[in-house]
Amino acid sequence: MVKINKNSTKLVKTITEAIQDKKGSNITVLDLRALGSAISDYFIVCTGNSRPQVEAIMDSILEKVKKTHGENPLGVEGRENAEWILLDFMDVIVHVFQPETRDFYKLEKLWSDAKVKNILDN
């Protein structure tokens, strides 16, 4: 039986709202809880169409999670070129991509055995 961490599900909601606030697109939530080898409960993958938008999405996530949950990420990677920014909130890992980089890495295919939820764009 899969243990449900209510805090991680609330965090997913907060993060997806923060992404939508900055018009992030193609938001996909991968539920990894049923996978024995997963490093977190969820991956959230989204796209920003430019470096400034990817950075704005990152800032929105950091601000909203801090305000709503009082948490900072364990780590942030990829700020230097903002083609792929990873935010590690332990139970939830967020991947913010520019379109070409997302298409190249295809994370959703790597984790194709996860339960997938696509969030409609605003």
C-alpha positions, 0 to 999 in steps of 0.5 A: 500500500502506498503511504500518502504524505499529505504535506507533499500533496499540498506542496504539489498544489502550491507549486503548480499554482506558482507555475501557473501564476507565471504562465508556465506551460505543459505542467506535468505531475509525476506521482512516484510514490508507488515506485520503489526506487523513486527518490521523491514522492513527486516530480513536477515538470513544466516549461517556460518559453525563455530564460526570463520566464524560467527564472520568474517561474523559479522565483514564484515557486520559491516565494509561494512555497516559503509564504505558504509552507515556510519551507526553502528548497534543499537545493536549486540547480541550473540558475546559471543558464536557466535552460533547466532549473531543478528545485529540490523540496525533498518529497517534491522535485521541480524541473523548470525547462526551456522547450528545447531542453525539455524535449531533449531530456524527455523526463516524462519518458524516463519515468513512464511507469509513474502515474501522470497528471497533466495540468491544463494551461490557464 
